[in-house]
Amino acid sequence: MAENNFVDYVKICCRSGNGGAGSVHFHRDRFNSKGGPDGGDGGRGGHVIVRGNSQLWTLIHLKYQRHIFADDGENGRGALKTGADGQDVFIEVPLGTVARDAETGETLFEITEHDESRILAKGGRGGMGNDHFKSPVNRTPRYAQPGEAGEESWKILELKILADVGLVGFPNAGKSTLLSVISAAKPEIADYPFTTLIPNLGMVQYRDKRSFVVADIPGIIEGAHTGKGLGIRFLRHIERNSMLLFIIPADSKNIEKEYRILLNELKEYNSELLDKKRLIAISKCDMLDAELIEEMKRELAGLPPHVFISSVAQTGLPQLKDMIWQTLN
């Protein structure tokens, strides 16, 4: 998918329908010229509903649809006829979408399952007809309830990609190359920083027809949590990953320091990310000999479980998949 088609943040104006008014009506027929009240209730206003769709992975379809209005409920009628409810409006969103109030910033809900539906703006209730207000002391009430007004407010829909494994690393660490080798994904690959500008997903086939999903997140730099580089625009996608795989190139000046910098950026953005299980993959190890690898292993003894890989030479990848699967399960 083209980069300009990936949209993970939209602000929309939602207006639910007004409830229909209750009816003021009295029963009349050729045998009864002064019948009792029989005004029906008004119909409910339409809801604005968010519904999960596993076939979507971006909010591009909402980019140019900023105003979403539901229908009003119909008024009640005589003979105790209730007005029709206003038609609900459904907003299809990808799984992992979070809805927030634009004014207060309050998180309303998140959609994580296919066909999961949550009301974003509730329709107004219909008013009661005059039949509800009759009593022994008031047999001919000439009033009824008006319909309740619907809601109108700005909402924010924010996508946080759902994946089993999130790839974390500096630009040009080899994340996209790894994803292209272990899955059928075809991310853009080049030898300049920030080649990856959008998250990419890949399905990795494992043994016995098992699989897991890997998300390639755009590169992080020191100070990303303050807005440097691509800033926090894509850090939120890491929140929905089951585990984190740190990709650090073998030619890094200090692998442990680079890992600590990446870890600190995640901590500054959201300290809960440190609770996720972590693995380290030392990429581009085709430039190392066996003796140098053994020496580096001793230097990295205090870090989380790690593996030396080369996406180009395709070495260490089966071991990496085994470690990921054991960590996920």
Beta strands, then each sheet from edge to edge (+ up, - down):
strand 1: 9-15
strand 2: 48-52
strand 3: 67-69
strand 4: 89-93
strand 5: 97-101
strand 6: 107-111
strand 7: 117-121
strand 8: 152-159
strand 9: 163-168
strand 10: 200-205
strand 11: 211-216
strand 12: 241-249
strand 13: 277-283
strand 14: 306-308
sheet 1: 3+ 1+ 8- 5+ 6-
sheet 2: 4+ 2+ 7-
sheet 3: 10+ 11- 9- 12- 13- 14-
end
